[in-house]
């Protein structure tokens, strides 16, 4: 499958179930990465998977906020 065909399918699925918004293949990529992060996949692995230059870029891409990062440290106490 091509990126274009996946994007078309995602848009059709979202329209069928009545989701409002601009969804596509990129949405799936970001969602996959976010759930990998939530399932404790190390950031360096995600960074490599996405082809990012540094961990900050990956965290920003996934929408990981400072509050969420600080909660990680709270768990270690």
Residue pairs with C-beta under 8 A, 6 or more apart in sequence:
3 25
6 24
6 25
6 28
7 24
7 25
7 26
10 23
10 24
10 25
10 27
10 28
11 23
11 24
14 21
14 23
29 50
30 61
30 62
30 63
33 46
33 49
33 50
33 58
33 61
33 62
34 62
34 63
36 45
36 46
36 49
37 43
37 46
37 62
37 64
43 55
43 58
43 59
44 55
46 58
46 62
47 54
47 55
47 57
47 58
50 58
50 61
52 58
52 61
59 69
